């Protein structure tokens, strides 16, 4: 497949609507998010031929079934998906990769025009449907170019409705869910999330510069800032709880308010390299913004969540990757930046 250019260079994706995560049990996973991380309330739906129209898998008519649980975290949604048969792309992903980050749902300006854009790029549709006949959705085979599955959708006005209480907690009220967890009325619910919002989506790639060029020319994702990280600029690096230097080339752009990060391991020592060896290029982690870094780290220690890799950029900007896979079904990155620290100048700009 060749990367066709994006005519006019306008961004194809306006913002990130949600992150999709494939799991084996939506009820158990949603309970972990709510009970241990304060992320809720979750609304649940059972989906299949009874409420989804025009179902296709790999552009051929095919009925499939799954459960989903939805939550709002800041301005971004999290969608947990449990396949109920072996016909969906969720089931295929679960068999090949286990429970993990599956797709990103993007906001686009014109659903039909974006579908035409991907058709012109010869990018196939992996799966599609129409939820209750009022919410069209399509998953696209973008792993080669973008290292993850893209999802876009188009809802009739007013189909999805939300209610927000005085604590700023939002819940989907329509379509009517089959279950809500926690089950309290939204006006009575007061839970404080451990994480404030999703601040970054991150991907392991073979070549940062080539990936950035593809994002610029093919999708209007720009500009890119590129840095090199290694023992000369990063202090106190650890891997697996032990002191260990590692190196990577890294690029950052933005989609809406969320950082879009690509990482190229430069050696065989980091968790990026381990991921690349096991999975190939792909969707590696989410980074979360916090109210208080120290309080969060103390709390995660009580949950026996450990640091899998860490470093301090010039001793002023700390990052830690946490072993949150047991509860959240993905790696969570947390950061702390000392007041006044300014990012050094990138080694390269693209776009």
C-alpha positions as CSV (number, residue, x, y, z in Angstrom):
1,X,0.0,0.0,0.0
2,X,1.4,3.4,-0.9
3,X,0.8,6.5,1.1
4,X,-1.4,8.9,-1.0
5,X,-1.0,12.5,-0.2
6,X,-3.6,14.6,1.7
7,X,-4.9,17.2,-0.8
8,X,-4.5,20.6,0.7
9,X,-2.7,19.3,3.8
10,X,-5.7,19.9,6.0
11,X,-5.9,17.7,9.2
12,X,-8.1,14.6,8.6
13,X,-8.6,14.2,12.3
14,X,-9.9,17.1,14.3
15,X,-9.6,15.6,17.8
16,X,-9.6,12.3,19.7
17,X,-13.0,11.2,20.8
18,X,-12.2,8.0,22.6
19,X,-9.7,5.2,23.2
20,X,-10.8,1.6,22.5
21,X,-9.5,-1.2,24.6
22,X,-10.3,-4.9,24.0
23,X,-10.8,-6.9,27.2
24,X,-12.0,-10.4,28.2
25,X,-14.6,-9.1,30.8
26,X,-16.0,-5.6,30.6
27,X,-17.7,-5.8,34.0
28,X,-14.6,-6.8,35.8
29,X,-12.4,-4.3,34.0
30,X,-14.8,-1.4,34.4
31,X,-15.0,-2.2,38.2
32,X,-11.2,-2.0,38.4
33,X,-11.2,1.4,36.8
34,X,-14.0,2.7,39.0
35,X,-13.1,1.1,42.4
36,X,-9.3,1.4,42.2
37,X,-8.8,4.4,40.0
38,X,-12.0,6.5,40.5
39,X,-12.8,6.4,36.8
40,X,-16.6,6.2,36.3
41,X,-19.5,5.9,36.0
42,X,-19.5,3.3,33.2
43,X,-22.5,2.7,30.9
44,X,-22.9,-0.8,29.4
45,X,-24.4,-2.0,26.2
46,X,-24.8,-5.4,24.6
47,X,-24.4,-5.0,20.8
48,X,-25.3,-7.3,18.0
49,X,-27.8,-8.0,15.2
50,X,-30.7,-6.8,17.5
51,X,-29.4,-3.2,17.7
52,X,-26.7,-2.8,15.0
53,X,-27.6,-2.5,11.3
54,X,-25.6,-2.9,8.2
55,X,-22.9,-5.0,9.9
56,X,-19.8,-5.8,7.8
57,X,-16.4,-7.4,8.5
58,X,-13.7,-6.8,5.9
59,X,-16.3,-5.2,3.7
60,X,-18.5,-8.3,3.6
61,X,-21.9,-8.7,5.4
62,X,-21.3,-10.4,8.7
63,X,-23.1,-10.4,12.0
64,X,-21.1,-10.1,15.1
65,X,-21.8,-9.5,18.8
66,X,-19.9,-7.7,21.6
67,X,-20.3,-5.9,25.0
68,X,-19.1,-2.4,25.5
69,X,-18.6,-0.2,28.6
70,X,-18.2,3.6,28.1
71,X,-16.8,6.3,30.4
72,X,-15.8,10.0,30.1
73,X,-12.4,11.0,31.5
74,X,-12.0,14.7,30.9
75,X,-12.9,15.5,27.3
76,X,-12.0,12.0,26.1
77,X,-13.9,8.7,26.3
78,X,-12.6,5.3,27.1
79,X,-14.4,2.3,25.5
80,X,-13.9,-1.2,26.9
81,X,-14.9,-3.9,24.4
82,X,-15.6,-7.6,25.0
83,X,-16.1,-9.8,21.9
84,X,-19.0,-12.3,22.3
85,X,-18.1,-14.4,19.2
86,X,-15.2,-15.1,16.9
87,X,-16.3,-13.0,14.0
88,X,-15.4,-9.4,14.9
89,X,-12.0,-7.7,14.6
90,X,-12.1,-7.5,18.4
91,X,-12.0,-11.2,18.7
92,X,-9.2,-11.4,16.2
93,X,-7.2,-8.8,18.1
94,X,-7.8,-10.5,21.5
95,X,-6.5,-13.8,20.2
96,X,-3.4,-12.3,18.7
97,X,-2.5,-9.6,21.2
98,X,-4.5,-10.2,24.4
99,X,-6.1,-7.4,26.3
100,X,-4.7,-4.2,25.2
101,X,-5.1,-0.8,23.4
102,X,-7.1,-1.5,20.2
103,X,-8.1,1.7,18.4
104,X,-8.5,5.4,18.5
105,X,-11.8,7.0,17.7
106,X,-11.3,10.3,16.0
107,X,-13.6,13.3,15.4
108,X,-13.8,14.2,11.7
109,X,-15.5,17.0,10.0
110,X,-17.3,15.0,7.3
111,X,-17.7,11.2,7.9
112,X,-18.5,10.4,4.3
113,X,-15.7,12.5,2.8
114,X,-13.2,10.9,5.1
115,X,-14.4,7.4,4.0
116,X,-13.8,8.5,0.4
117,X,-10.4,9.8,1.4
118,X,-9.4,6.4,2.8
119,X,-10.9,4.6,-0.2
120,X,-8.8,6.8,-2.5
121,X,-5.7,5.8,-0.4
122,X,-6.8,2.1,-1.0
123,X,-7.1,1.6,2.8
124,X,-9.7,-1.1,3.5
125,X,-12.6,-1.0,6.0
126,X,-12.0,-3.6,8.7
127,X,-15.5,-3.5,10.2
128,X,-18.5,-1.3,10.2
129,X,-22.1,-1.0,11.4
130,X,-24.9,1.4,12.5
131,X,-25.7,1.4,16.2
132,X,-29.5,1.6,16.6
133,X,-29.6,3.0,13.1
134,X,-28.4,6.4,14.4
135,X,-24.6,6.0,14.9
136,X,-22.6,4.9,11.9
137,X,-19.1,3.6,12.6
138,X,-16.2,2.3,10.6
139,X,-12.8,0.8,11.5
140,X,-10.0,1.3,9.0
141,X,-6.9,-0.8,8.2
142,X,-4.4,2.0,9.0
143,X,-1.9,-0.1,11.0
144,X,0.7,0.1,8.3
145,X,0.7,3.8,8.0
146,X,-0.4,5.0,11.4
147,X,0.5,2.0,13.6
148,X,-3.0,1.7,15.0
149,X,-6.6,1.1,13.9
150,X,-8.5,4.3,13.2
151,X,-12.2,4.5,14.0
152,X,-14.5,7.2,12.8
153,X,-18.3,7.6,13.4
154,X,-21.3,9.8,12.5
155,X,-24.2,10.1,15.0
156,X,-27.6,11.7,14.4
157,X,-28.0,14.9,16.3
158,X,-29.2,14.2,19.9
159,X,-28.7,10.5,19.7
160,X,-26.0,10.4,22.4
161,X,-27.0,12.5,25.5
162,X,-25.0,13.2,28.7
163,X,-25.7,14.4,32.2
164,X,-23.1,16.1,34.3
165,X,-23.5,16.6,38.0
166,X,-22.1,19.3,40.3
167,X,-18.9,17.4,40.8
168,X,-18.2,17.5,37.0
169,X,-18.9,13.8,36.5
170,X,-20.6,12.9,33.2
171,X,-22.7,9.9,32.3
172,X,-24.3,8.8,29.0
173,X,-28.1,8.9,29.5
174,X,-29.1,8.0,25.9
175,X,-29.2,5.4,24.4
176,X,-30.5,3.8,27.6
177,X,-27.7,1.5,28.9
178,X,-28.3,-2.1,30.1
179,X,-26.3,-1.4,33.3
180,X,-24.4,1.4,35.0
181,X,-21.5,1.0,37.4
182,X,-21.3,2.4,40.0
183,X,-25.0,2.3,40.2
184,X,-25.8,5.4,42.2
185,X,-27.9,8.1,40.7
186,X,-25.6,10.6,38.9
187,X,-26.6,13.5,41.1
188,X,-25.4,11.5,44.2
189,X,-22.2,10.2,42.7
190,X,-18.9,11.7,43.9
191,X,-15.8,9.9,42.8
192,X,-12.4,11.5,42.2
193,X,-10.3,9.9,39.4
194,X,-6.7,9.1,40.1
195,X,-5.9,10.5,36.6
196,X,-7.2,13.9,35.5
197,X,-7.2,13.3,31.7
198,X,-5.5,11.5,28.9
199,X,-2.6,13.7,27.8
200,X,-0.9,11.6,25.2
201,X,-1.3,8.6,22.9
202,X,2.1,6.9,22.0
203,X,3.3,4.5,19.4
204,X,6.5,2.4,18.9
205,X,7.8,2.8,15.4
206,X,10.8,1.6,13.3
207,X,11.6,5.1,12.0
208,X,10.4,8.3,13.6
209,X,11.3,10.6,10.7
210,X,9.5,8.4,8.1
211,X,6.4,8.1,10.3
212,X,6.3,11.9,10.9
213,X,6.6,12.4,7.1
214,X,3.7,10.1,6.5
215,X,1.6,11.9,9.1
216,X,2.3,15.3,7.6
217,X,1.9,14.4,3.9
218,X,-0.9,11.8,4.3
219,X,-3.0,13.1,7.2
220,X,-2.1,16.8,7.9
221,X,-0.8,15.9,11.4
222,X,1.8,18.6,12.1
223,X,4.2,20.1,13.1
224,X,6.6,17.5,14.5
225,X,9.4,18.1,17.0
226,X,12.1,15.5,17.1
227,X,14.5,14.8,20.0
228,X,17.2,12.2,20.8
229,X,17.2,10.8,24.3
230,X,20.1,8.9,26.0
231,X,22.5,8.8,28.9
232,X,23.9,12.2,27.9
233,X,20.6,14.0,28.5
234,X,18.5,11.6,30.7
235,X,19.6,10.9,34.3
236,X,18.8,8.0,36.7
237,X,17.3,5.8,34.0
238,X,15.8,2.5,35.1
239,X,14.3,-0.6,33.5
240,X,12.5,-3.2,35.5
241,X,13.4,-1.5,38.8
242,X,17.2,-1.6,38.1
243,X,19.6,1.2,36.9
244,X,19.9,0.8,33.2
245,X,20.7,3.3,30.4
246,X,18.7,3.3,27.2
247,X,18.3,5.5,24.1
248,X,15.5,6.5,21.8
249,X,14.5,9.0,19.1
250,X,11.1,10.6,19.8
251,X,8.7,12.8,17.9
252,X,5.7,14.7,19.2
253,X,2.8,16.4,17.4
254,X,-0.8,17.1,18.5
255,X,-4.3,16.0,17.5
256,X,-6.7,18.4,19.2
257,X,-5.4,18.9,22.8
258,X,-3.7,15.5,23.0
259,X,-0.1,14.7,22.2
260,X,0.6,12.2,19.5
261,X,4.0,10.6,20.3
262,X,6.1,8.3,18.2
263,X,9.1,6.5,19.7
264,X,12.0,4.7,17.9
265,X,14.1,2.5,20.2
266,X,17.9,3.0,19.6
267,X,19.0,-0.1,21.5
268,X,17.7,-3.4,22.9
269,X,17.4,-2.2,26.6
270,X,14.1,-0.3,26.8
271,X,10.5,-1.5,27.1
272,X,10.0,0.1,23.7
273,X,12.3,-2.5,22.2
274,X,10.7,-5.3,24.1
275,X,7.3,-4.2,22.7
276,X,8.7,-3.9,19.2
277,X,10.2,-7.4,19.3
278,X,7.0,-9.0,20.6
279,X,4.4,-7.0,18.6
280,X,6.0,-5.1,15.8
281,X,5.2,-1.4,15.5
282,X,2.1,-0.4,17.3
283,X,0.0,1.4,20.0
284,X,2.2,1.3,23.1
285,X,0.8,3.4,25.9
286,X,-1.3,6.3,27.2
287,X,0.1,9.1,29.3
288,X,-2.2,10.7,31.9
289,X,-2.2,14.1,33.5
290,X,-2.4,14.2,37.3
291,X,-3.4,16.5,40.1
292,X,-0.5,15.5,42.3
293,X,2.4,13.3,41.1
294,X,3.7,12.3,44.5
295,X,0.2,11.4,45.9
296,X,-0.5,9.3,42.8
297,X,2.8,7.4,43.0
298,X,2.2,6.7,46.7
299,X,-1.3,5.4,45.9
300,X,-0.1,3.2,43.0
301,X,2.5,1.7,45.3
302,X,-0.3,0.6,47.7
303,X,-1.9,-1.2,44.7
304,X,1.4,-3.0,44.1
305,X,1.7,-1.2,40.7
306,X,5.4,-0.9,39.9
307,X,7.6,1.3,37.7
308,X,8.7,-0.7,34.6
309,X,10.9,2.1,33.2
310,X,11.8,5.7,34.1
311,X,14.1,8.6,33.4
312,X,14.7,12.3,34.2
313,X,15.3,14.6,31.3
314,X,18.2,16.8,32.4
315,X,17.1,15.9,35.9
316,X,14.1,18.2,35.6
317,X,11.4,16.3,33.7
318,X,10.5,12.8,35.1
319,X,8.7,10.1,33.3
320,X,7.6,6.7,34.7
321,X,5.9,3.8,33.0
322,X,3.7,1.9,35.3
323,X,2.7,-1.8,35.3
324,X,-1.0,-1.0,35.2
325,X,-1.9,-3.7,32.7
326,X,-3.5,-5.9,35.3
327,X,-6.2,-3.3,36.1
328,X,-6.3,-0.9,33.1
329,X,-5.2,-3.3,30.3
330,X,-2.5,-1.0,29.1
331,X,0.7,0.7,30.2
332,X,0.2,4.1,31.8
333,X,2.8,6.8,31.7
334,X,3.0,9.5,34.4
335,X,5.1,12.6,34.3
336,X,6.4,15.3,36.7
337,X,8.1,18.5,35.4
338,X,9.9,20.8,37.8
339,X,8.5,24.4,37.7
340,X,10.3,26.6,35.2
341,X,11.8,23.7,33.1
342,X,11.7,24.4,29.4
343,X,12.0,21.6,26.8
344,X,15.4,21.8,25.0
345,X,15.3,22.8,21.3
346,X,14.5,19.8,19.1
347,X,17.2,18.3,16.9
348,X,14.8,18.5,14.0
349,X,11.4,19.9,12.9
350,X,9.2,18.2,10.4
351,X,6.1,19.9,8.8
